[in-house]
Structure formats: C-alpha cells, structure tokens
Amino acid sequence: MTGETLQTGASIDQLIATHHRRYAREYGGGLSDHGPMVLQAMRGLDLPEAAVREFAEFYLAKLDPIEPPTTRIDAGNYAEFVGKRDQYPALLEFFLDEVRRDGRTETVNRYLPGLLSAWASAAFHPLIRLGYGLEFGVDGEVAAGLAYAACLGPHSGLERRATQCATRNPVEPMSALLDLQLPPDFETQNGWFHVRYSHALGHAVFDQVHPPAGGLPAVAAACREVFAASHNFFASHLVTGSHALRVCLEHLHETPPEIDAMAICAVVAAYLAVGAPEFSATAARDHDAPAFEPSAFLARTRDEHDIKLAYSCAAQARAYDDPDYLAAARGYLTTKAAKTV
C-alpha cells in the first residue's frame, strides 16, 4: 500500500495529512512511529524534496497498519477510555471529531492539561507528535498526538513527584543535575526506557528535587547539555521532548502552575533512566564542530532520530535565541557523518 501511494504521485503534504488514518502509533513490537514528524522536520530543515520522498519510501514501508476502532467514544464517556492502550484507534476518531468541530486550539486547551504528565511517557513520543502537529498545523497529527497521550493516560508517579516538588524553593536545574548521583541500587539494564523512567520516579532521590529557577528554558538548556556531552540515544529525546513541550504549552491559553515542577521531575527521572551520564554546563560549545554543515548528511541519512534532533535544535535556537542548540546538533551530527563515510 505504501509503495502504491508514493508511485501514484501523492505529495508529501498528502502523506503527512493522511498518515494517521493508515498507520498504528507503534510498530515492530513497541517502537513509536516517527514518520510524519520526520517528514515535517525535513521540510522545516529545507531539505530537498527528493530526499524527503526517498525517506518516506524507506520509512513508511516498515510501519504497521492501524486497526479499526472497536468502540465509539464521545465527550460523555471519554474519561472511561483514558489509559487504555488498545483504544488508540477509537481515541483517534474521538479527537479527530473534536478538532473538526472546535479546531486545534480549543481541542488542545480542553484536553491537554489533563494529559501533561504523559510528557515523558513512551520516551516523550506522544507529546512530540502533538508538538509537530501544532507547529506545522496538521489536524490529523494533533488528534494522533492527543490520542497517543490519552491511551497511555496521565502518569501518576510524575504527578505525585511534581506536587511534592512544587512546594520547595527553585534551584538552577543545570546545577541540580550536575550534583545528582545515580543511586547505587538503581537498575539501568532494562531495555525499555519507560520501565526505567517509572522506576526512577519511585526513588527517594526525588525528595531533594526542587522546581527549576529559570523555568522551562533552563530545563531545556540542561537537557541540551546532557545530550551534547553524552550523545546518548535516549538523551536525544530530552532535547526533542523539551522542544515539543515548549510548542504544546505555547498553544495553551494558560500555563499550568505545576508545569515547571513537572518538567524538572520528568527530566530528572529521564536523566536517571539513561544512566546519569557525566556532562558540563558548556558541553555543547566544547563539542561544537562549527565548520560542519549538516544538510548533506541529513538529506541522505535514514536515521529518523538524527533528523528530528537537528530540527529540534534549530527550532529551539530560534525560539530562545541561543546558538548553543546549533552547536549541540553540529557536535553530534559531525560524529555520525564521520561514521558513515
């Protein structure tokens, strides 16, 4: 089916707009579908259209088809289906109806506040998908991101830690992470990020976590430096996830008062989940490769994470007027490019 779609001349815009109708949210036993986000990221990076189409042909062929919904969800029974993973198709149809009737902004404002604690669930992918849908104005992707977050449901562990954290005085998040030590009894060998993440939220180290001085921009900068120093695969999701959270919050009429505490608690848990790698507050600049121009590499790579990382860094650099994000991307991508020569 995918090959036929590409051969009959469907545009990239059409592929993105209809993606949610054809593919499951995950494939291959639990891997998140990055397809529409990567195509949008390639567009946002101004990569050649031929490269975008080539990536689409490669990537879409490995996805699983979406199952038809087995029930009908409406505003009256929506709460009954939150947290039910097998109800993603029905939740998708529900959110498509909501967006169609009330528009993206109103739908997001009605439902996202209750799902924000799912920010880091499934390695940040539900809100990453939602963030891309909002940033590029794609109704189906907004519905898909909300449905993904809703089928996982709020994360009670993060909500509890954020409530405790919010009562304390703010602390600079970069320093807080630099001072954080991986507890000796913390298990880092389980292959699934979400298992390690949830385990981390139950650890006593959170009794000492404080809200971030400097708010979300400071949290995002700490995420950038952790990745720039470690080039850890899961740490890259700290960057793409913090980009997505910024975009999602920009579409809310009111910023939830607990969001700073929730963000730092999620980042601390994710930092522990990736093994608390060593880093510095200047890692992005220290590892920069200013002469490297990543466009040619990004046009030929088949690694969806590299493309999304590059776009998130570019977007964050613009939003925060901070070139260290571009330095973080260059430092990482030059090492990847060297390995593919």
C-alpha positions in Angstrom: 0.0 0.0 0.0 2.8 2.4 0.9 4.6 1.9 -2.4 1.5 2.5 -4.4 0.8 5.7 -2.6 4.3 7.1 -3.4 4.2 5.9 -7.0 0.8 7.4 -7.8 2.2 10.9 -7.1 0.9 11.7 -3.6 2.6 14.8 -2.4 4.5 14.9 0.9 1.7 17.1 2.3 -0.8 14.5 1.4 1.3 11.8 3.0 1.5 13.8 6.2 -2.1 14.8 6.3 -3.4 11.2 5.8 -0.7 9.4 7.8 -2.8 9.0 11.0 -5.5 7.2 9.0 -3.2 4.5 7.8 -0.7 3.6 10.4 -0.6 2.4 14.0 1.0 4.6 16.6 3.7 2.0 17.1 5.3 -0.7 15.0 7.7 -3.6 15.4 6.6 -4.6 18.9 6.6 -1.2 20.6 8.6 1.3 18.5 7.0 4.7 18.1 6.0 5.8 14.6 8.2 8.8 13.7 7.0 9.0 10.1 5.0 12.2 9.9 7.3 14.1 12.3 10.4 13.3 10.3 8.8 14.4 7.0 7.8 17.7 8.7 11.2 18.1 10.2 12.8 17.6 6.8 10.6 20.3 5.4 11.4 22.5 8.3 15.1 22.0 7.6 14.6 22.9 4.0 16.0 19.6 2.8 15.5 18.7 -0.9 12.1 17.4 -1.8 13.7 14.3 -3.5 15.4 13.5 -0.2 12.1 13.8 1.7 10.3 11.4 -0.8 13.2 8.9 -0.6 13.0 8.9 3.2 9.2 8.5 3.0 9.5 5.4 0.7 12.1 3.9 3.1 10.4 4.6 6.4 6.7 4.1 5.7 7.2 0.6 4.3 8.1 -0.7 7.7 5.1 0.6 9.7 2.1 -1.4 10.8 -1.4 -0.6 9.7 -3.8 0.9 12.1 -6.6 -1.3 13.4 -10.2 -0.1 13.1 -11.8 1.3 16.3 -13.8 -1.2 18.3 -16.0 1.3 20.1 -17.4 4.8 19.9 -16.0 7.5 22.2 -17.7 10.8 22.9 -17.3 13.6 25.4 -19.6 11.8 27.8 -17.6 8.5 28.0 -14.1 9.8 27.1 -12.8 9.5 30.7 -13.6 5.8 30.7 -11.1 5.2 27.9 -8.1 7.3 29.1 -5.2 5.0 29.9 -6.4 2.1 27.7 -3.7 1.4 25.2 -5.8 -0.8 23.0 -8.3 2.1 22.5 -5.9 4.3 20.5 -7.9 3.9 17.2 -11.2 4.9 19.0 -9.5 7.8 20.8 -8.0 9.0 17.5 -11.5 9.1 16.0 -12.8 11.0 19.0 -10.1 13.6 18.8 -10.5 13.9 15.0 -14.2 14.7 15.7 -13.2 17.3 18.4 -10.7 19.0 16.2 -13.0 19.0 13.2 -15.8 20.6 15.3 -13.8 23.0 17.5 -10.4 23.4 15.9 -6.9 22.5 17.1 -6.5 25.3 19.7 -9.7 24.7 21.6 -9.3 20.9 21.5 -5.8 21.1 22.9 -6.9 23.5 25.6 -9.7 21.2 26.6 -7.7 18.0 26.9 -4.0 18.6 27.0 -3.8 20.0 30.6 -5.1 16.6 31.9 -2.5 14.7 29.9 0.6 16.8 30.5 2.0 14.3 33.0 2.3 11.9 30.0 5.0 14.2 28.6 7.9 11.8 29.1 5.8 8.6 28.7 6.8 6.4 25.8 10.1 8.2 25.7 8.4 11.6 25.1 6.8 10.5 21.8 3.1 11.3 22.4 3.7 15.0 23.0 6.5 15.1 20.4 3.8 14.0 17.8 1.4 16.5 19.2 4.0 19.3 19.1 4.8 18.7 15.5 1.1 18.7 14.6 0.7 22.1 16.3 3.9 23.6 14.9 3.1 22.6 11.3 -0.7 23.0 11.6 -1.7 19.4 10.8 -5.1 18.5 12.2 -4.7 14.7 12.0 -1.3 14.8 13.8 -2.8 16.9 16.6 -5.5 14.3 17.0 -2.9 11.5 16.8 -0.7 13.1 19.5 -3.6 13.6 21.8 -4.9 10.1 21.2 -1.4 8.7 21.9 -1.1 10.6 25.2 -4.7 9.7 26.2 -4.3 6.0 25.5 -1.3 6.0 27.9 -3.0 8.2 30.4 -1.6 10.6 33.0 1.5 9.3 34.8 0.5 9.2 38.5 4.1 8.9 39.6 5.1 12.1 37.9 2.1 13.9 39.2 2.9 12.9 42.7 6.5 13.9 42.4 5.6 17.3 40.8 3.1 18.0 43.7 5.9 17.4 46.2 8.5 19.3 44.2 6.3 22.4 43.8 6.4 23.2 47.5 10.1 23.8 47.5 12.3 26.8 46.6 13.5 27.0 43.0 17.1 25.7 42.2 19.1 26.2 39.0 18.4 22.9 37.1 21.8 22.6 35.4 23.5 22.6 38.8 20.9 20.3 40.2 21.6 17.7 37.5 25.3 18.1 37.8 25.1 17.4 41.6 22.8 14.3 41.1 24.4 10.9 41.6 23.0 7.7 40.1 21.7 5.8 43.2 23.7 2.6 43.6 20.6 0.5 43.7 19.2 1.9 40.5 18.6 -0.6 37.7 19.8 0.7 34.3 19.9 -2.6 32.4 16.2 -2.9 31.4 16.0 -2.2 27.7 12.7 -0.2 27.9 13.1 3.4 28.7 9.6 3.7 30.2 10.3 0.9 32.8 13.5 2.7 34.0 11.7 6.1 33.9 8.8 4.9 36.1 11.3 3.1 38.4 13.3 6.4 38.8 10.2 8.3 39.9 9.8 6.0 42.8 13.3 6.6 44.1 14.0 8.6 47.3 16.3 11.0 45.4 13.2 12.9 44.4 12.8 14.1 48.0 15.5 16.6 47.2 14.4 17.8 43.7 13.4 21.5 43.5 11.5 23.5 40.9 13.7 25.0 38.2 15.0 28.6 38.6 14.7 30.0 35.1 11.7 27.8 34.2 11.4 25.7 31.1 14.1 27.5 29.2 16.6 26.5 31.9 15.3 22.9 31.9 15.7 22.7 28.1 19.2 24.0 28.3 20.1 21.3 30.9 18.6 18.7 28.5 20.8 20.1 25.7 24.0 19.9 27.7 23.3 16.3 28.9 22.9 15.2 25.3 25.8 17.3 24.0 28.2 15.6 26.4 26.8 12.0 26.2 25.4 11.7 22.6 23.2 9.1 24.4 20.3 7.8 22.2 17.7 8.3 24.9 19.2 11.6 26.0 18.4 12.9 22.5 14.8 12.6 23.5 15.4 15.1 26.2 16.1 17.7 23.5 13.2 16.7 21.2 10.9 16.3 24.1 11.7 19.7 25.6 11.2 21.3 22.2 7.8 19.6 21.9 6.7 20.7 25.4 7.5 24.3 24.6 5.4 24.2 21.5 2.5 22.5 23.2 2.5 25.0 26.1 2.6 27.9 23.6 -0.8 26.7 22.4 -2.5 26.7 25.8 -4.4 29.8 26.9 -3.0 29.4 30.5 0.2 27.8 31.6 -0.5 25.2 34.3 1.2 26.4 37.6 2.7 23.0 38.2 4.4 22.7 34.8 7.9 23.7 35.9 7.9 21.2 38.8 6.5 18.5 36.5 9.1 19.3 33.8 12.1 19.1 36.1 10.9 15.9 37.8 10.4 14.3 34.4 13.9 15.4 33.3 15.5 14.1 36.5 13.7 10.7 36.1 14.8 10.5 32.4 18.3 11.5 33.3 18.5 8.7 35.8 16.9 6.3 33.3 19.7 7.0 30.8 22.3 6.3 33.5 23.0 9.8 34.7 25.8 10.5 32.2 28.5 13.0 33.1 28.2 16.4 31.5 29.1 20.0 31.9 27.3 23.3 31.6 29.4 24.1 28.4 29.2 20.7 26.7 27.5 22.0 23.6 30.2 24.6 23.0 33.0 22.2 24.0 31.9 19.6 21.5 30.9 22.0 18.7 32.1 21.5 15.1 31.4 25.0 13.7 32.7 24.2 10.2 30.3 21.2 9.8 27.3 21.8 7.6 24.8 19.0 8.3 22.4 19.4 5.4 24.1 17.0 3.1 24.2 14.3 5.8 20.6 14.9 6.9 19.4 14.6 3.3 20.9 11.1 3.0 20.6 9.6 6.5 17.9 7.0 7.2 18.0 7.7 11.0 14.8 9.4 12.0 16.2 10.4 15.3 19.1 12.4 13.8 16.7 14.4 11.6 14.3 15.2 14.5 17.2 16.1 16.7 18.5 18.5 14.1 15.1 20.1 13.7 14.5 20.5 17.4 17.9 22.1 17.9 17.2 24.6 15.1 13.7 25.3 16.4 15.0 25.8 20.0 17.8 28.0 18.8 15.3 30.3 17.1 12.8 30.3 20.0 15.4 31.0 22.7 17.9 33.0 20.5 20.5 30.5 21.7 23.2 29.2 19.3 24.3 26.6 21.7 21.5 24.4 20.4 23.0 24.5 16.9 26.4 23.7 18.5 24.9 20.7 20.1 23.5 19.4 16.8 26.7 20.1 14.9 28.9 18.3 17.5 26.7 15.2 17.4 26.0 15.1 13.7 29.6 15.5 12.6 30.5 12.4 14.6 27.6 10.5 12.9 28.6 11.7 9.5 32.2 10.6 10.1 30.9 7.1 10.9 29.0 6.7 7.6 31.9 7.7 5.3 
